[in-house]
Amino acid sequence: MQHARFFSIFKRGVIGTSHHMSEANLGRYCAEFDLRYNTRGMDDGERAALMLKGGEGRRLTYRRTDNLAA
């Protein structure tokens, strides 16, 4: 019944925070709630440290949103 608890948390998140989820970003929403569920025993500091550690060695890139973007 683990999956039933996950979807309960997911549903509450959609209703309480996200309100609407686009199909294009559904995977990202699922990944966010997956992380929340799998780290539910951690406090916020531990969870933040885990996320920062996961970003080590990765590049953050930005896509331009103005008219000059090609």
C-alpha positions as CSV (number, residue, x, y, z in Angstrom):
1,M,0.0,0.0,0.0
2,Q,3.0,2.3,-0.2
3,H,1.8,3.7,-3.6
4,A,-1.6,4.6,-2.1
5,R,0.2,6.9,0.4
6,F,2.3,8.5,-2.3
7,F,-0.7,9.3,-4.5
8,S,-2.6,10.7,-1.5
9,I,0.3,13.1,-0.9
10,F,0.5,13.9,-4.6
11,K,-3.2,14.6,-4.8
12,R,-3.0,17.0,-1.8
13,G,-0.1,18.8,-3.4
14,V,-2.0,19.3,-6.7
15,I,-5.1,20.6,-4.9
16,G,-3.2,22.6,-2.3
17,T,-0.2,24.0,-4.1
18,S,0.0,23.4,-7.8
19,H,-3.7,23.7,-8.8
20,H,-3.0,22.8,-12.4
21,M,-0.3,20.6,-13.9
22,S,0.5,20.7,-17.6
23,E,1.1,17.4,-19.3
24,A,4.5,18.7,-20.6
25,N,5.7,19.1,-17.0
26,L,4.0,16.1,-15.4
27,G,7.3,14.2,-15.1
28,R,8.8,17.1,-13.1
29,Y,5.9,17.3,-10.7
30,C,6.1,13.5,-10.2
31,A,9.9,13.7,-9.5
32,E,9.3,16.5,-7.0
33,F,6.7,14.6,-5.1
34,D,8.8,11.4,-5.3
35,L,11.7,13.2,-3.6
36,R,9.3,14.6,-0.9
37,Y,7.9,11.2,-0.3
38,N,11.2,9.4,-0.2
39,T,12.8,12.0,2.2
40,R,9.7,12.4,4.4
41,G,11.7,11.3,7.5
42,M,14.3,14.1,7.0
43,D,14.1,17.6,8.2
44,D,14.3,20.5,5.8
45,G,18.1,21.0,6.3
46,E,18.9,17.4,5.6
47,R,16.7,17.4,2.5
48,A,18.3,20.7,1.2
49,A,21.8,19.2,1.7
50,L,20.8,16.1,-0.2
51,M,19.4,18.2,-3.1
52,L,22.6,20.3,-3.2
53,K,24.8,17.2,-3.2
54,G,22.8,15.9,-6.1
55,G,23.6,19.0,-8.2
56,E,27.4,18.6,-7.8
57,G,29.2,18.5,-11.1
58,R,26.2,19.7,-13.1
59,R,25.9,22.8,-15.1
60,L,23.0,25.2,-14.8
61,T,22.1,26.7,-18.1
62,Y,19.5,29.3,-19.0
63,R,17.4,29.6,-22.2
64,R,16.8,33.1,-23.3
65,T,13.2,34.2,-23.3
66,D,13.5,37.5,-25.2
67,N,13.2,38.2,-28.9
68,L,16.9,37.7,-29.4
69,A,16.7,34.0,-28.7
70,A,17.4,32.0,-31.8
